[in-house]
Amino acid sequence: MSEVAQLLDQMPKRHSTHAGRWVPIYLEPLTGSGERICVAVAAADDSSFVVAPVADLGRFSCIYGAAATALAWSAELVVSEAQHVLSKTGLEGLSELADRIEGLVLGSERRGAGTGLADLARLALQQVSALSAVNFMPPTQLATVAENAEGGGWLESKILQLVVGRQPALRDRFRKQFRRSQSSRPLRYGFVGKFIVANFATLESKSSSQVSARVDRAKARLWDLHQLDGGVLADSLELHAPSMSYELLVHRPNTFETQVDGPLKAAVKAAEEELEAEADKRHIRFRPMRSVDQIADYLIDREAA
């Protein structure tokens, strides 16, 4: 055996021979800000796929505080929806998620290799996620195909999870949007069913000073519902049922009744009154509810009517 052949024979065998493609998936904590956090990697080969989530996004609580919980919920939505899309259309279908999920950004497609597809995704995560590079994620934490999805933002995430868990056929009723023109702001609707169009909002706040921002966001969702009165949007969304109702479903937890200080309780009560008055002016039903489960039950019951 030649000297070169002996050296080659002594070299460690290359195990990363499983080739595939992968795409990094990012979320903007503040939509439109340009700031991005990697939340997952989607990888595929000729016969299978995997979505590898960044482990324990709750670690961002040191930066974002309580908002880190909402980020984690949104990331879980992205993982579930990405799995659903990949199972149908492969990596090429991921672009539709950016249109449906606010603040979601896809990185460029890349090629890589590992001992298997799961290992490829794990190595890819270490390239695009600081959290994954610091703490290597065990292969057992890589995501597998899941049927239940969760909606963007923690409230919509939980509503979608509960509804789809009981009625999988309603998955495609969530997160509809319409754009009048390329330059106009897209109008987003949390749920567009056969008998109800609903947007979701929450008044849950840590202090009375936060309630005003919650009200402004709820009003924006209410005004989007009002746009359906023009007819053009209703036709685009195929809203033809004579009994169709347009509703703002507002989450107001039971804790407001017993565990909230006086000023915050008063601010929430005033916010509800303001939103109800605004909804009445625009012929939208304002419906406060005490739990996410109650909202999910209500949507399922309305669609079964």
Buried (B, 14 or more C-beta within 10 A) or exposed (E): EEEEEEEEEEEEEEEEEBEBBBBBBBBBBEEEEEEBBBBBBBBBBEEBBBBBBBBEBEBBBEEBEEBBBBBBBBBBBBBBBBBBBBBEEEBEBBEEBBEBBBBBBBBEBBEBBBBBBBBBBBBBBBBBBEBBEEBEBEBEEBBEEBEBBBBBBBBBBBBBBBBBEEBEEBBEBBBBBBEBEEEEEEBBBBBBBBBBBBBBBBBBBEEBEBBBEBBEBBBEBBBBBBBBEEEEBBEBBEBEEEEBBBBBBBBBBEEBEEEBEEEBBEBBBBBBEBBBEBBEEBEBBBBBBBEBEEBBBBBBEBBEE
